[in-house]
C-alpha cells in the first residue's frame, strides 16, 4: 500500500525501489508491506549525518551560525565538548558551552559527531 507522503518528513516525492519506498529528502526507507515507516524512538537525537548523539559527546559545528540577539557568529568547524541532550520542544535539543561565547542551546541538525 503506497502512502502519498513520507511518514517522517512529509515529502510528496517518494518513489518505489524494489520492495521499498524511499524518500529523497530525508533518505527514509520503509517496506511496501508496512505502508508506513517503522516506529523510531523519539528520544534518539541524531546529528546532521544521522549518527545518534549521547550526553557527553564531542560535536563539530557544520556551518557558520549567527547568535540570536548578538553580533557574534559561531564559526563552522568549532569543536564543542560535552554536549547534553535536552527536551527539544523548540527544536534546540543540545545544551552546550561554546568556547568564546558561553552556554547556549543548539539544534542537532547543525552539528556532526566528532
N, C-alpha and C positions, 0 to 999 in steps of 0.2 A: 504494500500500500504506500503510495507516494504522498507525502505531505507537501504542501505548496511552499513552505518556508523552512529554513534551518531552525531546528528547535533550540539551538544555543544562541545564535546571534540575530535571527530573524531575516537573514538574507533570502531573497527570492530567486537567486540564480543557482540553485543546487542542481546537480546532474548525477546521472547514474553511471557507475563504473563497475561493471561486473555485477556482483551481488551486493554492492554497497551504494549508498547515496553519499555524495561528497559536497561539502560547502567550500567554494573557492575563497571566501573571505576569512573564515576562521579555521579552515582545514579540518573541521569535524567530519568524521566518517561514521556512518551507522548502517546497520543491516537493513535490507529491504523488508525482511520479515518482521522486524521490530517496529518499523513505521515511525519511530522517534529515537532520539539519541539515548544512549544508555545513561542512567542516572549518574551524575557526577557529584562528588562530595563538595558541597558549597563551602566548606571550611578550608579547602585547599586553595592557597594563594599561589598564583603562578607568575613568573617573570615574563618579559616580552618574548622570550623564546619558548615558553611553555613549560619551563622547568619548575617543579614545586619548590617553594621557599619555606624556610622554617625560622623560628626565633634564633637569633644569634648569627645568621648567615651574613656573609660579606657580599655586597652588591656593587655594581658599577652603573652610573647614570649613562643612558644611551644617547641622549641629545641635550642640548642646552635648554634649561628650564628657567623661566622667569619666576622670581619670587613675588607672589601677590602682595601688594601694598608696599613694595620696596623697589629700589632701582637695582638690586642685586640680581645676579644670574648664577645659577649652578651650572658649571661647565660640563659638557659631555665628557665622560671618562673619569669623572670624580668617583673615587672609591669610598664606600661607606661601610664601616664595620659594625657588627652587632645590631642589625635591624630587629625590630619587634613587630610581630603581626598584630593588627588591631581589627576591630569590627569596622569594616569599611562601608558604613551606611551611606557615606557621601562619595565613595569610590577611592578615598585615600586610605588604603589598607596596610600601609607600612609606617611605623613610627621610628624615627632615627635622629641621630645628631650628626649634622653635616659640618665638616671642618671649615672654619671661617664664617659660618652662617649661624649655626646653632640648631636647636631642636625643631623639628617640623615633621609633618606627615606627607607621604608621597603615595602616588598611585603605582602599583606594581607593574603596570604596562610600560613605565618609563625606565625600568631597571633590568639588568640581567645579572644572573648569579655569577659571582667571580670565582 
